Amino acid sequence: MNKEITQTTGGQLSFEVFPPKKDDDFENVYALLNQLSLLHPAFISVTYGAGGSKSKKTVEIASYIQNTLHIPAIAHMTCVGSARSDIDQVIAALKEANVNQVLALRGDRPAWMDDAQYEGRAFAHASDLTRYLSEHTDFQIAGACYPEKHYEAVSFSEDIRHLKEKEEAGAKLLISQLFFENSSFYHFMEEARKAGITIPIHAGIMPITTAKQLGTTVTLSGSSVPKALSDLIATYGDHPEDMRKAGVDYAVRQIQDLQAHGFLDIHIYSMNKPKSTREIIEAVR
Ligand code: FAD
């Protein structure tokens, strides 16, 4: 990762984008990225399909960000469904594309994996992939963290203990799962620092701009929904533009509160929506 990403914190705004769902939609994503680049993010991260299914697209989009837009790109990379040779291939493709920054993830168990395959996976946890990347590449490595604990973790403290292992394995930056209630992030930060986790942690914020998005997001992330947010859906859910504005406003208030508490590094889950992302940036910068 560029020096400024891992070593200088304070006021970094960054975005997550996802690759096109269809192969012929690349132009739309490039147009989106061109718009996002005007907001001068510290970096843009690109998601990776479950089980590695979309790794080629991830590399291609990350390469465009890094080499055409000259913005640091972080390519997400999961390992749950990958053999060591698959990971080596992704490493080679990233090197070839001049993308040297990755978000090392375990990923969720894909539907095609049976119990034996899951138990025998090459990389058990994200920290194993992180260690492998540290030992075999000169990539700068980021990892994921969970202010409300990961859904599989037996306890919050156990999850934090494993997070510390991620730092020990070579992670230089953490990006948090989205959350809607800042108090959970403040509690998490306190516990993470108490546990000796010292690397920068960027707060993940997702604007909820449609009623449908909230359902999908909560199912995927496990994040809890405060009453203030469900009230917004009840009030504006049937009026798309009002709902969009209310969702942007909720995210802006969350970020301003984080900034007021001294948490200045914010990662926005852009959902590939440049207008809402721009409005948020203009309000919080
Ligand atoms: P891990 O860090 O391995 O943790 C998973 C669970 O294992 C946790 O409960 C942890 O406590 C436990 N654990 C860790 N180490 C040990 C150990 N040594 N012993 C026992 N238990 C252990 N998914 C995608 O498919 N593609 C993406 O692009 C993507 N991007 C993401 C970006 C961010 C910022 C976040 C927060 C998540 C993203 N995800 C993505 C989702 C992620 O893949 C899932 O949340 C997945 O279930 C966990 O991945 P992880 O890397 O956090 O796993």
Residues whose N, C-alpha, C, O or C-beta is under 5 A from the ligand:
A	BS01	FAD	V46 T47 Y48 G49 A50 H76 T78 A104 L105 R106 G107 D108 A124 H125 A126 S127 A144 C145 H150 E152 A153 E158 D159 H162 I175 S176 Q177
